[in-house]
């Protein structure tokens, strides 16, 4: 289980910002399978998640054969 106060989402790359990692953890998103159930638009609505984070996570999802949910 991810501890939101720790500021990290364990599976995600360290290249995403700490605020973005915290936002994902607080939203209960701690792995790429969970991430793929959300759209990029949804994630951008989280405070701390910006377009650079979406780009990085999108690339990581693609490497794993996953993608953001399409709205």
N, C-alpha and C positions, 0 to 999 in steps of 0.2 A: 504494500500500500504506500502511496506517495504522501509525504508529509508536506502540505501546502506551505508551511512556515519555513521549510528548508530552502525553498526557492529553486529547487531543481526538479526537472522531469527526467527521470533516470535514463530512459532510452533515447532521448533526443540529443542531437549533437551540441557540443559546447559552443558552437558558432552562433547559436541563437542567443539573443540578449537575456539577461537575468530577469528583467520584467516580463518578457514573453514566456520564459520557462515557468515563472511563478504563476502567470495567468493561466497557462495550460494546467498546471498542477491544481490550482484552485478550482478550475472547471472539471477536475476529475479525469483529465486526459493524460495518461502516463505512458502510452505506447502507440505505435504506428497503426495498429488495428483500430484502436479507439479514435485516433486522429482521422482515419479515413471515413468515419461515420459523420463527419462534420464538413460543411462546405467552407471554402476559403472566405466567403462573405461572412459567415458566422464567426469564424476565428478572428477576422479583422475587427469585429465588434468588441472583442475582448481588450480591455485596457492593457497596453504593453505589447500587443501583437501588431506588427506593421507589415508592409509589403515585402521587406527583406526577409522577415521570418517566414512569410508564406512561400517565398521563392525557395529558401533553404529547405523547408519542410516538404514542399512539393517535389523537389529533386530527390530527397530521401525516400519519400513515398514511392516514387517511380522506380528507384533502385530495388525496392522490395516488391514490385509488381502491384502496387496500390496507388490510389489517387484520392483526392478530396471528393466528397460527395458533390454531385452536381445539383444545383438548385433548379 
